[in-house]
Amino acid sequence: MADDEWLNTPSPAAAPVAGGTPADDFHVFDTTLRDGAQREGISLSVDDKLTIARLLDGFGVGFVEGGWPGANPRDTEFFARAREEIRFQHAQLVAFGATRRAGATAAEDLQVKALLDSGAPVITLVAKAHDRHVELALRTTLDENLAMVADTVAYLRQEGRRVFVDCEHFFDGYRANPEYAESVVRTAHEAGAEVVVLCDTNGGMLPARVQEVVSAVLADTGARLGMHAQDDSGCAVANTLAAVEAGATHVQCTANGYGERVGNANLFPVVAALELKYGKNVLPPGGLARMTQVSHAIAEVVNLTPSTHQPYVGVSAFAHKAGLHASAIKVDPDLYQHIDPERVGNTMRMLVSDMAGRASVELKGKELGFDLGGDRELVGRVVERVKERELKGYTYESADASFELLLREEIDGRPLEYFRIESWRTIAENRADGSHANEATVRLVAKGERILSTAEGNGAVNALDRALRAAVEQIYPPLADIEMANYRVRLLSGSGGSGSTARVTTALRGDGHEWTTIGVGSNILAASWEALVDGYTYGLSHLGVDPL
């Protein structure tokens, strides 16, 4: 199977859930489908949840928490469909819910019944571990709260389910009343909970304190402990690893750190640290190398742009810009990288900018397929030209296609051309009825033919793009396979406001490939024109079309 084929392979019809982590002595538990889905801007359909569950199982986590069955129809439907549509290879499906109501029994509690009806082999119960929350939120006594924990855990174990208990607000509760917080852990453990998870629900803890508390609770209770960290203080990953240092053997995370407020402990840095820094085999063979793919695939499902600067899996995680770094990397990449990016499915990238030296240009050229090592004069010209153009507002670190065209021009002694422009113009018309019209005209010569093309568009840039495409496609039909993926404008300098210098970047795609170009001009149209011409020139070259 190809490296990325598994991402799109439907799971076969379900059999009884089996599997688990590579070793059950350490758990990687994912709660993207429940806690992660609480992030502002995320709304998952049942199909979305099934897709993410398959991705997480393929990645190799040990547990996938699917939601709260009975709390809403979507989660109830998810568990019903997951039983029929997914055969988990590595993960076990987990249902989340609460302990029984005060004054009742677990056997008669409808919410507990919904957990059993979900068919999930593992159930996570949330329990109050902060005395003030017991008395003010649950409105019951401290003793009754312990009875609720004991009764619910024992009943679910009697029904044949594995049970984990999440001690909500544990660290704040421990600060206020350590004896009672520990009594909740001890009660859950003695009732049969396999793991008791200490939750930093408000996300305010720091690593040293987490390590201190986990060590103390482990020694005092003898329970198997897990860690669930929110990221409100920016320490969720560090707090999770601090808990592992103290003896926790179960970590709860979300993909890309999604979650309520600022999010949860990010699954990918936590897993990478466990595998690469601690030497723990928490994923099946090959799982770690899929990490970048999984991160980006889940971002696509939730419809959020992947974070470019996310550790390990961001496109900038192994990107190098400074000339000093490039000189060292040319000798040995490990001098400025803490791991080989291929171990997590990522790649090293060289960024060319006004900080670039010879080594940066040589390495970037090699990345693009050009060996520049033997031509110091050529490399010097490219370096000086990059610095000169960046002074005018260009930035090649995010425009590889435009840099490649510049590089090829220096190598060949002339620009790569498929057409020569005679002129272009745009007209914006505002009509008496309040409607608007934009029209562009392009005159160019290609392969001895003089072509005039006029087009209307939704705005001047769109009209210009359509007119250029209509002209060039007459000579080069493969251009029809290229489409615009993104278009961005930034005003740089000048007299300010509408009189500022404009920088335009365009992203185009075709034949399964995407590339970015840049244009700078005294106005948005001039900058857009340059970026468009570069984009279609590079695209035709990539498609193997012979130039003039």
DOFI-149946 format. One line per field, with one value per residue (C-alpha): z, y, x; residue in three letters. Coordinates in nm, 4 decimals, always signed. Layout:
N
c3 <- (Z:...)
c2 <- (Y:...)
c1 <- (X:...)
aa <- (ALA:...)
//
This chain:
548
c3 <- (+0.0000:-0.0863:+0.2034:+0.1814:+0.0429:+0.3896:+0.4505:+0.1926:+0.2381:+0.3934:+0.6926:+0.6303:+0.8094:+1.1805:+1.3820:+1.7623:+1.8657:+1.9304:+1.9331:+2.1724:+2.1943:+2.1076:+2.4808:+2.7281:+2.9922:+2.8359:+2.6890:+2.4218:+2.4499:+2.1945:+2.2734:+1.9522:+1.8798:+2.2168:+2.3873:+2.0641:+1.9038:+2.1720:+1.9984:+1.8698:+1.4937:+1.4842:+1.4136:+1.3220:+1.1379:+1.2050:+0.8791:+0.9901:+1.3179:+1.1448:+0.9115:+1.1999:+1.3978:+1.1036:+1.0736:+1.4436:+1.4355:+1.1323:+1.3140:+1.5992:+1.9110:+2.1704:+2.2493:+2.0538:+2.2660:+2.0406:+2.2450:+2.4968:+2.3844:+2.5003:+2.5472:+2.1858:+1.8796:+1.6805:+1.9312:+1.9722:+1.5948:+1.5774:+1.8131:+1.6282:+1.2919:+1.4262:+1.5400:+1.1872:+0.9698:+1.1395:+1.2248:+1.4555:+1.3981:+1.6799:+1.8883:+2.1191:+2.1032:+2.4196:+2.5335:+2.7688:+3.0397:+3.4012:+3.7212:+3.8281:+3.9711:+4.3420:+4.5377:+4.2628:+4.1622:+3.8573:+3.7417:+3.7102:+3.5747:+3.2114:+3.1294:+3.2495:+3.0446:+2.7324:+2.7919:+2.7902:+2.4888:+2.2899:+2.2649:+2.3401:+2.5157:+2.7207:+2.9202:+3.0642:+3.3561:+3.4628:+3.8387:+4.0589:+4.2536:+4.3848:+4.7061:+4.6133:+4.2772:+4.4559:+4.6900:+4.4539:+4.1103:+4.1970:+4.5071:+4.7036:+4.9898:+4.9676:+5.0838:+4.8263:+4.5512:+4.6520:+4.6512:+4.3010:+4.1794:+4.3479:+4.2419:+3.8769:+3.8300:+3.9957:+3.7938:+3.4584:+3.5461:+3.6393:+3.2892:+3.1352:+3.0405:+3.0920:+3.2968:+3.3168:+3.5523:+3.4705:+3.7935:+3.6840:+3.8317:+4.0142:+4.0537:+4.1783:+4.4081:+4.5355:+4.6170:+4.8157:+4.9840:+4.9033:+5.1292:+4.9536:+4.6035:+4.6802:+4.8272:+4.4871:+4.3189:+4.5788:+4.5584:+4.1779:+4.1913:+4.4574:+4.2726:+3.9678:+3.7517:+3.5361:+3.5100:+3.7136:+3.5118:+3.6825:+3.4913:+3.4777:+3.3685:+3.3934:+3.2316:+3.4897:+3.6119:+3.5518:+3.4921:+3.8220:+4.0211:+3.8025:+3.8569:+4.2322:+4.2610:+4.0367:+4.2318:+4.5623:+4.4452:+4.2933:+4.6192:+4.8358:+4.6363:+4.4340:+4.1458:+3.7824:+3.6842:+3.3644:+3.2660:+3.0880:+3.0373:+2.8979:+2.7416:+2.9004:+3.0389:+2.7256:+2.9163:+2.8195:+2.6355:+2.8997:+3.1797:+3.0116:+2.9829:+3.3412:+3.4527:+3.2579:+3.4293:+3.7616:+3.6741:+3.4769:+3.2137:+3.0313:+2.8369:+2.6982:+2.3995:+2.0948:+1.7348:+1.6651:+2.0194:+1.9347:+2.2297:+2.4323:+2.4877:+2.3749:+2.3468:+2.4903:+2.4982:+2.1337:+2.0441:+1.7935:+2.0014:+2.2949:+2.0907:+1.9135:+2.2488:+2.3921:+2.0914:+2.0091:+2.3409:+2.5934:+2.3756:+2.4416:+2.1664:+2.1894:+1.8183:+1.5851:+1.3325:+1.0698:+1.2713:+1.3538:+0.9882:+0.9095:+1.1712:+0.9418:+0.6994:+0.9802:+1.1298:+0.7970:+0.7039:+1.0296:+0.9783:+0.6406:+0.7928:+1.0593:+0.7932:+0.9687:+0.8000:+0.9390:+1.1658:+0.9690:+1.2858:+1.4775:+1.6219:+1.4217:+1.1641:+1.0568:+0.7118:+0.8846:+1.1544:+0.9631:+0.7480:+0.7541:+0.6499:+0.7954:+0.5922:+0.9013:+0.9503:+0.5856:+0.5940:+0.8882:+0.7404:+0.4213:+0.6336:+0.8583:+0.8825:+1.2451:+1.3476:+1.3332:+1.3604:+1.6723:+1.4691:+1.1115:+0.9796:+0.7778:+1.1041:+1.1492:+0.7803:+0.7309:+0.5158:+0.5552:+0.3570:+0.2662:+0.2526:+0.0226:+0.1452:+0.1882:+0.4761:+0.2263:+0.1681:-0.0880:+0.1097:+0.1237:-0.2534:-0.3222:-0.0934:-0.2299:-0.5841:-0.4962:-0.3452:-0.6774:-0.8849:-0.9806:-0.8908:-0.8300:-0.6264:-0.9011:-1.0125:-0.7500:-0.9929:-1.0685:-0.7020:-0.6262:-0.8936:-0.7599:-0.4022:-0.5048:-0.7193:-0.4382:-0.1964:-0.4485:-0.5221:-0.1575:-0.0925:-0.3340:-0.1511:-0.2978:-0.0595:-0.2084:+0.1057:+0.0297:-0.3508:-0.4679:-0.8238:-0.8750:-0.7268:-0.9613:-1.2605:-1.1381:-1.0938:-1.4400:-1.5928:-1.4365:-1.5454:-1.9053:-1.9505:-2.0520:-1.8972:-1.9516:-2.1914:-2.3483:-2.4666:-2.4962:-2.3691:-2.5854:-2.3488:-2.1023:-1.9563:-1.7330:-1.7246:-1.4241:-1.4979:-1.2414:-1.3882:-1.2986:-1.1626:-0.9070:-1.0854:-1.1649:-1.4489:-1.4896:-1.8235:-1.9193:-2.2548:-2.3149:-2.6263:-2.6573:-2.9102:-2.8839:-3.1409:-3.4082:-3.3483:-3.2238:-2.9935:-2.8510:-2.5710:-2.3760:-2.0719:-1.7953:-1.4341:-1.0747:-1.0131:-1.2151:-1.1148:-1.2019:-1.5400:-1.6053:-1.5100:-1.7416:-2.0333:-1.9921:-1.9658:-2.2697:-2.4761:-2.3658:-2.3853:-2.7582:-2.8074:-2.5022:-2.4287:-2.1213:-1.9390:-1.8919:-1.6338:-1.4099:-1.1550:-0.8950:-0.5388:-0.3443:-0.3912:-0.1279:-0.1263:+0.1165:+0.1032:+0.1800:+0.1562:-0.0318:+0.0338:+0.2493:+0.2080:-0.1514:-0.2735:-0.1130:-0.2982:-0.3322:-0.2948:-0.4376:-0.3921:-0.5954:-0.5375:-0.8431:-0.8840:-1.1585:-1.2153:-0.8386:-0.7712:-0.6128:-0.6537:-0.5362:-0.7193:-0.6223:-0.7838:-0.6584:-0.8159:-0.7651:-0.7581:-0.7007:-1.0705:-1.1689:-0.8861:-0.9706:-1.3356:-1.2544:-1.0171:-1.2728:-1.5567:-1.3326:-1.2217:-1.5700:-1.6976:-1.4187:-1.4624:-1.8330:-1.7612:-1.4931:-1.7401:-1.9802:-2.2446:-2.4619:-2.4250:-2.7040)
c2 <- (+0.0000:+0.3480:+0.5727:+0.7815:+0.5212:+0.4149:+0.7657:+0.7121:+0.3407:+0.2741:+0.0447:-0.2883:-0.3853:-0.4035:-0.7076:-0.7117:-0.4299:-0.5487:-0.4113:-0.1700:+0.0148:-0.1609:-0.2245:-0.1738:-0.0528:+0.2944:+0.4533:+0.7208:+0.8373:+1.0791:+1.2974:+1.5036:+1.3868:+1.5087:+1.7621:+1.8784:+1.9345:+2.1964:+2.4384:+2.7524:+2.7187:+2.3374:+2.1568:+1.7902:+1.5871:+1.2158:+1.1475:+1.3868:+1.2001:+0.8633:+0.9946:+1.1320:+0.8102:+0.6124:+0.8533:+0.8260:+0.4470:+0.4340:+0.6581:+0.4080:+0.5709:+0.3256:+0.4871:+0.7099:+0.8861:+0.9288:+1.1555:+1.1404:+0.8920:+0.9915:+1.3559:+1.4466:+1.2578:+1.3110:+1.1294:+0.8511:+0.8026:+0.8074:+0.5110:+0.3175:+0.3728:+0.3154:-0.0315:-0.1133:+0.0768:+0.0700:-0.2235:-0.0692:-0.2079:-0.0313:+0.1737:+0.0914:+0.3096:+0.5022:+0.6461:+0.9438:+1.0156:+1.1104:+0.9167:+0.8387:+1.1037:+1.1766:+0.9683:+0.7080:+0.3868:+0.3296:+0.0413:+0.2682:+0.5798:+0.6434:+0.8238:+0.5247:+0.2969:+0.5071:+0.4474:+0.0724:+0.0928:+0.2656:-0.0683:+0.0955:-0.1460:+0.1375:+0.4024:+0.7210:+0.8700:+1.2308:+1.2726:+1.5794:+1.5949:+1.9515:+1.9794:+2.3172:+2.1779:+1.8849:+2.1103:+2.4010:+2.2357:+1.8869:+2.0174:+1.7049:+1.5944:+1.4909:+1.1406:+1.1021:+1.2077:+0.9248:+0.6840:+0.7997:+0.7226:+0.3829:+0.2662:+0.3710:+0.2259:-0.1041:-0.1367:-0.0747:-0.3185:-0.5747:-0.5211:-0.6107:-0.2655:-0.1201:+0.1996:+0.5120:+0.7978:+1.1621:+1.3588:+1.7009:+2.0100:+1.7737:+2.0049:+2.2978:+2.0587:+1.9161:+2.2653:+2.3384:+2.0012:+1.7395:+1.4754:+1.4841:+1.5002:+1.1912:+1.0168:+1.0470:+0.8847:+0.6102:+0.5409:+0.5088:+0.2838:+0.0534:+0.0268:-0.1087:+0.1886:+0.0843:+0.4393:+0.7510:+1.0638:+1.3852:+1.6777:+2.0321:+2.1497:+2.5226:+2.4866:+2.6959:+2.4509:+2.4643:+2.1598:+2.1559:+2.1590:+1.8916:+1.6655:+1.7250:+1.6501:+1.3425:+1.1954:+1.2513:+1.1087:+0.8058:+0.7331:+0.7944:+0.6006:+0.3342:+0.4001:+0.3946:+0.7631:+0.9527:+1.3200:+1.5489:+1.9013:+2.2121:+2.4732:+2.7990:+2.8722:+2.7443:+2.4450:+2.1577:+1.9537:+2.0285:+1.9442:+1.6159:+1.5172:+1.6300:+1.3927:+1.1113:+1.1963:+1.1582:+0.8179:+0.8719:+0.5995:+0.7370:+1.0663:+1.2334:+1.4641:+1.6089:+1.6285:+1.9629:+2.0722:+2.1432:+2.2102:+2.4554:+2.8055:+2.7817:+2.4040:+2.0829:+1.9051:+1.8521:+1.4833:+1.5115:+1.6799:+1.4560:+1.1357:+1.2500:+1.3283:+0.9916:+0.8042:+1.0114:+1.1649:+0.9029:+0.5962:+0.4645:+0.2542:+0.4028:+0.3690:+0.0702:+0.0476:+0.3211:+0.5299:+0.8105:+0.8576:+0.9244:+1.1963:+1.4995:+1.3471:+1.2701:+1.6178:+1.7873:+1.5426:+1.6083:+1.9840:+1.9423:+1.7535:+2.0190:+2.2908:+2.4746:+2.5754:+2.3638:+2.5650:+2.6314:+2.6662:+2.3645:+2.1561:+1.8487:+1.8642:+2.2308:+2.3176:+2.5611:+2.3157:+2.2370:+2.5514:+2.7395:+3.0992:+3.2518:+3.2166:+3.1061:+2.8149:+2.7176:+2.7078:+2.4692:+2.2561:+2.2176:+2.0428:+1.8481:+1.9015:+1.7855:+2.0988:+2.3004:+2.0299:+1.8370:+1.5356:+1.4123:+1.5529:+1.2368:+1.0474:+1.2353:+1.2488:+1.6070:+1.7584:+2.0148:+2.3353:+2.6095:+2.9622:+3.2150:+3.5751:+3.8833:+3.6921:+3.4311:+3.3515:+3.1230:+2.8108:+2.9005:+2.9451:+2.6271:+2.4193:+2.5723:+2.5102:+2.1472:+2.1200:+2.2464:+2.0114:+2.2410:+2.1659:+2.5039:+2.3853:+2.4325:+2.7844:+3.0449:+3.3323:+3.2137:+3.1671:+3.5130:+3.6702:+3.4959:+3.6046:+3.9681:+3.9639:+3.8188:+4.0838:+4.3613:+4.2459:+4.1865:+4.5480:+4.6407:+4.4262:+4.0764:+3.7817:+3.4503:+3.2397:+3.1857:+3.1941:+2.8988:+2.9139:+3.2746:+3.1969:+2.9012:+3.1259:+3.3771:+3.0990:+2.9553:+3.3021:+3.3368:+2.9863:+3.0212:+3.3870:+3.4706:+3.4438:+3.1413:+3.2587:+3.1104:+3.4446:+3.8074:+4.0785:+4.3823:+4.5507:+4.5012:+4.7277:+4.7150:+4.9194:+4.9579:+5.0836:+5.2061:+5.2285:+5.4589:+5.1661:+5.0916:+4.7853:+4.7435:+4.5911:+4.5142:+4.4432:+4.3619:+4.3491:+4.1660:+4.1795:+3.9226:+3.7290:+3.3528:+3.1226:+3.3916:+3.4636:+3.7990:+3.7513:+4.0021:+3.8838:+4.0662:+3.9338:+4.0504:+3.9483:+3.9909:+4.2740:+4.4059:+4.1320:+3.8543:+4.0160:+4.0453:+3.6819:+3.5657:+3.7724:+3.6393:+3.2791:+3.3146:+3.4452:+3.1908:+2.8883:+2.9479:+2.8524:+2.6301:+2.4252:+2.2538:+2.5860:+2.4857:+2.2312:+2.5069:+2.6799:+2.9526:+2.8187:+3.1381:+3.5090:+3.7503:+4.1208:+4.3150:+4.6902:+4.7667:+5.1242:+5.4490:+5.7445:+5.5250:+5.3803:+5.3402:+5.4836:+5.2118:+4.9629:+4.6340:+4.2802:+4.0026:+3.6294:+3.3765:+3.0047:+2.7958:+2.4233:+2.1651:+1.8014:+1.7364:+2.0058:+2.3533:+2.6459:+3.0052:+3.3183:+3.6801:+4.0185:+4.3675:+4.6903:+5.0472:+4.9277:+4.6057:+4.5441:+4.5699:+4.3390:+4.0927:+4.0873:+3.9937:+3.7163:+3.5792:+3.5742:+3.3946:+3.1499:+3.0472:+3.0400:+2.8064:+2.5966:+2.5395:+2.4434:+2.1981:+2.0426:+1.9806:+2.2377:+2.3593:+2.7356:+2.9851)
c1 <- (+0.0000:+0.1322:+0.2341:-0.0825:-0.3243:-0.4384:-0.5787:-0.8520:-0.9152:-1.2595:-1.2558:-1.4277:-1.7469:-1.6988:-1.6086:-1.5954:-1.3631:-1.0134:-0.6645:-0.5016:-0.1741:+0.1541:+0.1846:-0.0986:+0.1444:+0.1267:-0.1874:-0.2198:-0.5801:-0.7284:-1.0293:-1.0476:-1.4030:-1.5295:-1.3027:-1.1400:-1.4795:-1.5531:-1.3174:-1.4845:-1.5330:-1.5424:-1.8684:-1.8317:-2.0911:-2.1192:-1.9343:-1.6588:-1.6246:-1.6069:-1.3343:-1.1272:-1.1721:-1.0294:-0.7358:-0.6547:-0.6825:-0.4533:-0.2068:-0.2026:-0.3460:-0.4706:-0.8051:-1.0438:-1.3039:-1.6057:-1.8322:-2.1144:-2.3834:-2.7274:-2.6277:-2.7065:-2.8376:-2.5172:-2.2965:-2.5517:-2.5595:-2.1800:-2.1473:-2.4172:-2.2459:-1.8952:-1.9998:-2.1151:-1.8695:-1.5281:-1.3075:-1.0492:-0.7023:-0.5162:-0.7603:-1.0454:-1.3554:-1.4388:-1.7723:-1.7695:-2.0246:-2.0817:-2.1203:-2.4765:-2.7062:-2.7014:-2.9502:-2.9980:-2.8235:-2.6056:-2.8250:-3.1309:-2.9551:-3.0586:-2.7361:-2.5339:-2.7591:-2.6823:-2.3125:-2.3706:-2.6011:-2.3242:-2.1459:-1.8106:-1.5740:-1.4220:-1.6075:-1.4611:-1.6508:-1.6087:-1.6100:-1.5808:-1.2543:-1.2854:-1.4880:-1.6409:-1.7572:-1.9218:-2.1120:-2.1888:-2.2203:-2.3479:-2.5297:-2.4576:-2.2357:-1.8739:-1.9605:-2.2396:-1.9988:-1.7654:-2.0602:-2.1559:-1.8032:-1.7821:-2.1279:-2.0929:-1.7444:-1.8375:-2.1574:-1.9872:-1.7098:-1.9754:-2.1209:-1.7864:-1.6533:-1.3096:-1.3478:-1.1333:-1.2222:-1.1457:-1.1071:-1.2301:-1.0571:-0.8229:-0.5235:-0.7315:-0.9166:-0.5881:-0.4667:-0.7840:-0.8337:-0.5690:-0.7192:-1.0556:-0.9070:-0.7012:-1.0056:-1.1785:-0.8778:-0.8619:-1.2354:-1.2294:-0.9244:-1.0652:-1.3983:-1.2180:-1.1207:-0.8270:-0.6902:-0.7649:-0.6929:-0.5870:-0.7379:-0.6038:-0.9469:-0.8749:-0.5319:-0.3495:-0.0870:+0.2889:+0.5119:+0.7003:+0.3768:+0.2208:+0.5196:+0.5066:+0.1329:+0.1356:+0.4272:+0.2481:-0.0864:+0.0814:+0.2629:-0.0443:-0.3053:-0.1254:-0.3666:-0.2640:-0.2652:-0.3248:-0.2988:-0.5463:-0.4109:-0.5772:-0.3470:-0.4655:-0.1170:+0.0582:+0.1945:-0.0363:+0.2280:+0.4916:+0.2475:+0.1581:+0.5230:+0.5883:+0.3144:+0.4814:+0.8107:+0.6301:+0.4866:+0.1658:+0.1178:-0.1861:-0.1980:-0.5105:-0.4619:-0.6341:-0.5153:-0.3457:-0.4328:-0.7970:-1.0222:-1.2255:-1.0826:-0.7168:-0.7177:-0.5770:-0.2438:-0.1473:-0.1385:+0.1450:+0.4193:+0.3283:+0.3529:+0.6698:+0.8316:+0.7295:+0.8673:+1.1762:+1.2794:+1.1640:+1.2109:+0.8585:+0.6979:+0.3498:+0.2627:+0.2668:+0.5538:+0.5240:+0.2787:+0.5197:+0.6152:+0.2481:+0.2152:+0.2376:-0.0131:-0.2579:-0.2277:-0.3004:-0.5757:-0.7622:-0.7209:-0.8885:-1.1818:-1.2442:-1.1967:-0.9140:-0.5898:-0.3035:-0.0762:+0.2417:+0.4502:+0.3222:+0.6102:+0.7084:+0.4261:+0.4077:+0.5425:+0.7812:+0.8915:+1.2115:+1.2386:+1.5695:+1.6155:+1.9317:+2.2498:+2.4427:+2.2024:+2.2267:+2.6055:+2.5942:+2.3157:+2.5157:+2.7797:+2.5407:+2.1597:+2.1623:+2.3518:+2.0278:+1.7591:+1.6671:+1.5447:+1.5433:+1.2106:+1.1449:+1.0921:+0.7631:+0.6747:+0.7921:+1.0678:+1.3432:+1.2910:+1.5328:+1.3930:+1.5549:+1.5426:+1.7593:+1.9227:+2.0403:+2.4038:+2.5641:+2.4822:+2.1099:+2.0933:+2.2906:+2.0692:+1.7504:+1.8704:+1.9383:+1.5888:+1.4475:+1.6641:+1.9563:+2.3192:+2.4834:+2.7803:+3.0397:+2.9494:+3.0380:+2.9785:+2.6245:+2.5428:+2.6775:+2.4582:+2.1504:+2.2265:+2.2695:+1.9583:+1.7479:+1.8724:+1.8098:+1.4554:+1.3655:+1.4664:+1.1859:+0.9321:+0.9653:+0.9832:+1.0886:+1.0638:+0.6949:+0.7186:+0.9242:+0.7913:+0.8987:+1.2397:+1.2818:+1.2020:+1.4602:+1.7152:+1.6509:+1.6870:+2.0325:+2.1320:+2.0038:+2.0908:+1.7330:+1.3863:+1.1674:+0.8934:+0.5832:+0.4426:+0.5476:+0.3163:+0.2467:+0.0008:-0.2796:-0.5444:-0.8498:-1.1699:-1.3988:-1.7499:-2.0018:-2.3487:-2.6378:-2.8400:-2.5675:-2.4285:-2.0595:-1.8612:-1.4913:-1.3312:-0.9717:-0.7931:-0.4645:-0.2457:+0.0322:+0.2400:+0.2981:+0.4575:+0.4312:+0.0645:-0.0608:-0.3596:-0.6049:-0.8318:-1.1018:-1.2869:-1.5158:-1.4710:-1.5740:-1.3304:-1.0395:-0.7932:-1.0379:-1.1078:-0.7333:-0.6802:-0.9606:-0.8331:-0.4787:-0.5975:-0.8232:-0.5327:-0.2716:-0.5054:-0.5465:-0.1814:-0.1285:-0.4467:-0.2880:-0.3303:-0.6955:-0.5758:-0.4349:-0.6581:-0.6212:-0.6002:-0.5331:-0.4720:-0.3379:-0.2529:-0.0372:+0.0276:+0.3905:+0.5124:+0.4825:+0.2591:+0.0353:-0.3107:-0.4210:-0.0920:+0.1204:+0.3371:+0.1484:+0.2765:+0.0612:+0.1089:-0.0868:-0.1143:-0.2030:-0.2424:-0.2509:-0.1620:-0.1661:+0.0919:+0.0610:+0.2981:+0.3230:+0.4377:+0.4869:+0.4498:+0.5347:+0.4141:+0.3096:-0.0518:-0.2429:-0.3092:+0.0571:+0.1614:-0.1179:-0.0191:+0.3406:+0.2309:-0.0161:+0.2387:+0.4897:+0.2226:+0.1142:+0.4726:+0.5805:+0.2661:+0.3221:+0.6825:+0.5708:+0.3259:+0.6157:+0.5168:+0.8080:+0.8780:+0.9488)
aa <- (MET:ALA:ASP:ASP:GLU:TRP:LEU:ASN:THR:PRO:SER:PRO:ALA:ALA:ALA:PRO:VAL:ALA:GLY:GLY:THR:PRO:ALA:ASP:ASP:PHE:HIS:VAL:PHE:ASP:THR:THR:LEU:ARG:ASP:GLY:ALA:GLN:ARG:GLU:GLY:ILE:SER:LEU:SER:VAL:ASP:ASP:LYS:LEU:THR:ILE:ALA:ARG:LEU:LEU:ASP:GLY:PHE:GLY:VAL:GLY:PHE:VAL:GLU:GLY:GLY:TRP:PRO:GLY:ALA:ASN:PRO:ARG:ASP:THR:GLU:PHE:PHE:ALA:ARG:ALA:ARG:GLU:GLU:ILE:ARG:PHE:GLN:HIS:ALA:GLN:LEU:VAL:ALA:PHE:GLY:ALA:THR:ARG:ARG:ALA:GLY:ALA:THR:ALA:ALA:GLU:ASP:LEU:GLN:VAL:LYS:ALA:LEU:LEU:ASP:SER:GLY:ALA:PRO:VAL:ILE:THR:LEU:VAL:ALA:LYS:ALA:HIS:ASP:ARG:HIS:VAL:GLU:LEU:ALA:LEU:ARG:THR:THR:LEU:ASP:GLU:ASN:LEU:ALA:MET:VAL:ALA:ASP:THR:VAL:ALA:TYR:LEU:ARG:GLN:GLU:GLY:ARG:ARG:VAL:PHE:VAL:ASP:CYS:GLU:HIS:PHE:PHE:ASP:GLY:TYR:ARG:ALA:ASN:PRO:GLU:TYR:ALA:GLU:SER:VAL:VAL:ARG:THR:ALA:HIS:GLU:ALA:GLY:ALA:GLU:VAL:VAL:VAL:LEU:CYS:ASP:THR:ASN:GLY:GLY:MET:LEU:PRO:ALA:ARG:VAL:GLN:GLU:VAL:VAL:SER:ALA:VAL:LEU:ALA:ASP:THR:GLY:ALA:ARG:LEU:GLY:MET:HIS:ALA:GLN:ASP:ASP:SER:GLY:CYS:ALA:VAL:ALA:ASN:THR:LEU:ALA:ALA:VAL:GLU:ALA:GLY:ALA:THR:HIS:VAL:GLN:CYS:THR:ALA:ASN:GLY:TYR:GLY:GLU:ARG:VAL:GLY:ASN:ALA:ASN:LEU:PHE:PRO:VAL:VAL:ALA:ALA:LEU:GLU:LEU:LYS:TYR:GLY:LYS:ASN:VAL:LEU:PRO:PRO:GLY:GLY:LEU:ALA:ARG:MET:THR:GLN:VAL:SER:HIS:ALA:ILE:ALA:GLU:VAL:VAL:ASN:LEU:THR:PRO:SER:THR:HIS:GLN:PRO:TYR:VAL:GLY:VAL:SER:ALA:PHE:ALA:HIS:LYS:ALA:GLY:LEU:HIS:ALA:SER:ALA:ILE:LYS:VAL:ASP:PRO:ASP:LEU:TYR:GLN:HIS:ILE:ASP:PRO:GLU:ARG:VAL:GLY:ASN:THR:MET:ARG:MET:LEU:VAL:SER:ASP:MET:ALA:GLY:ARG:ALA:SER:VAL:GLU:LEU:LYS:GLY:LYS:GLU:LEU:GLY:PHE:ASP:LEU:GLY:GLY:ASP:ARG:GLU:LEU:VAL:GLY:ARG:VAL:VAL:GLU:ARG:VAL:LYS:GLU:ARG:GLU:LEU:LYS:GLY:TYR:THR:TYR:GLU:SER:ALA:ASP:ALA:SER:PHE:GLU:LEU:LEU:LEU:ARG:GLU:GLU:ILE:ASP:GLY:ARG:PRO:LEU:GLU:TYR:PHE:ARG:ILE:GLU:SER:TRP:ARG:THR:ILE:ALA:GLU:ASN:ARG:ALA:ASP:GLY:SER:HIS:ALA:ASN:GLU:ALA:THR:VAL:ARG:LEU:VAL:ALA:LYS:GLY:GLU:ARG:ILE:LEU:SER:THR:ALA:GLU:GLY:ASN:GLY:ALA:VAL:ASN:ALA:LEU:ASP:ARG:ALA:LEU:ARG:ALA:ALA:VAL:GLU:GLN:ILE:TYR:PRO:PRO:LEU:ALA:ASP:ILE:GLU:MET:ALA:ASN:TYR:ARG:VAL:ARG:LEU:LEU:SER:GLY:SER:GLY:GLY:SER:GLY:SER:THR:ALA:ARG:VAL:THR:THR:ALA:LEU:ARG:GLY:ASP:GLY:HIS:GLU:TRP:THR:THR:ILE:GLY:VAL:GLY:SER:ASN:ILE:LEU:ALA:ALA:SER:TRP:GLU:ALA:LEU:VAL:ASP:GLY:TYR:THR:TYR:GLY:LEU:SER:HIS:LEU:GLY:VAL:ASP:PRO:LEU)
//
